[in-house]
Amino acid sequence: MSKSEEFYEKLNNQLESTNTWPNFYLFKFIIESESNNLETIKVIFKNLDSEINTKSSKNNKYCSISIKAFMKSPIDIINIYKDVGVKIPDVISL
């Protein structure tokens, strides 16, 4: 099992044991500001009941994104993290 598979399995177990589903989940990402990455993230979340907040770093090089979304299950959360990671390889997921 790869490290990323282990990470997602651990995340799934933590989410299953600490929450009841469906429920709201807070996603956090950091991206480079001078890219289309924010638009890519908005497209990923467009069909979800979500609230997106952004904040630029002091020098405007990076942008932090917080997204509160209503999720059906931990698997849906993990699938979004994987989708963002594929579409934005240099994203930092928190």
C-alpha positions as CSV (number, residue, x, y, z in Angstrom):
1,M,0.0,0.0,0.0
2,S,1.4,3.4,-1.0
3,K,1.8,6.3,1.5
4,S,-1.1,8.2,-0.1
5,E,-3.4,5.1,0.1
6,E,-2.4,4.8,3.7
7,F,-3.1,8.4,4.3
8,Y,-6.6,8.3,2.7
9,E,-7.5,5.1,4.6
10,K,-6.5,6.7,7.9
11,L,-8.5,9.9,7.0
12,N,-11.5,7.7,6.1
13,N,-11.4,5.9,9.4
14,Q,-11.0,9.2,11.3
15,L,-13.9,10.8,9.5
16,E,-16.1,7.8,10.0
17,S,-15.4,7.6,13.8
18,T,-15.6,11.3,14.6
19,N,-18.6,12.5,12.5
20,T,-22.1,11.4,11.4
21,W,-22.8,11.6,7.7
22,P,-24.0,13.5,5.8
23,N,-22.4,16.6,7.4
24,F,-20.4,19.7,6.7
25,Y,-16.7,19.4,6.1
26,L,-14.1,22.2,5.9
27,F,-11.6,21.8,3.1
28,K,-8.4,23.9,3.1
29,F,-6.0,24.4,0.2
30,I,-3.1,26.6,-0.6
31,I,-2.4,27.4,-4.2
32,E,-0.2,29.8,-6.2
33,S,-2.1,33.0,-6.8
34,E,-0.9,33.6,-10.4
35,S,-2.7,30.6,-11.9
36,N,-6.1,29.3,-12.9
37,N,-6.1,27.0,-9.9
38,L,-8.9,28.9,-8.1
39,E,-11.1,28.5,-11.0
40,T,-10.3,24.8,-11.2
41,I,-11.3,24.4,-7.5
42,K,-14.5,26.3,-8.1
43,V,-15.4,23.9,-10.9
44,I,-14.7,20.9,-8.7
45,F,-17.1,22.3,-6.0
46,K,-19.7,23.8,-8.3
47,N,-22.3,21.1,-7.9
48,L,-22.0,21.0,-4.1
49,D,-23.7,23.0,-1.4
50,S,-20.5,25.0,-0.5
51,E,-19.2,28.3,0.7
52,I,-15.8,29.3,-0.7
53,N,-13.5,31.9,1.1
54,T,-10.1,33.0,-0.1
55,K,-7.3,35.0,1.4
56,S,-4.1,36.1,-0.3
57,S,-0.7,35.9,1.3
58,K,1.1,39.1,2.3
59,N,3.1,39.2,-1.0
60,N,0.2,37.9,-3.1
61,K,2.3,34.8,-4.2
62,Y,-0.2,32.3,-2.6
63,C,-3.9,32.1,-1.9
64,S,-5.5,30.1,0.9
65,I,-8.9,28.7,0.1
66,S,-11.4,27.5,2.7
67,I,-14.4,25.6,1.5
68,K,-17.3,24.6,3.7
69,A,-19.2,21.9,1.9
70,F,-22.1,19.6,2.7
71,M,-20.7,16.1,2.1
72,K,-22.5,12.8,2.0
73,S,-19.7,10.6,3.2
74,P,-15.9,10.4,3.9
75,I,-15.4,8.7,0.6
76,D,-16.8,11.8,-1.2
77,I,-14.3,13.9,0.8
78,I,-11.4,11.7,-0.2
79,N,-12.5,11.8,-3.8
80,I,-12.5,15.6,-3.8
81,Y,-9.0,15.6,-2.3
82,K,-7.8,13.2,-5.0
83,D,-9.5,15.2,-7.8
84,V,-7.9,18.4,-6.7
85,G,-4.5,16.7,-6.4
86,V,-4.7,15.4,-9.9
87,K,-5.9,18.7,-11.5
88,I,-3.6,20.9,-9.4
89,P,-0.4,18.9,-8.8
90,D,1.3,21.7,-6.7
91,V,-1.7,22.2,-4.4
92,I,-1.1,22.0,-0.6
93,S,-4.1,20.3,1.0
94,L,-4.5,20.9,4.8
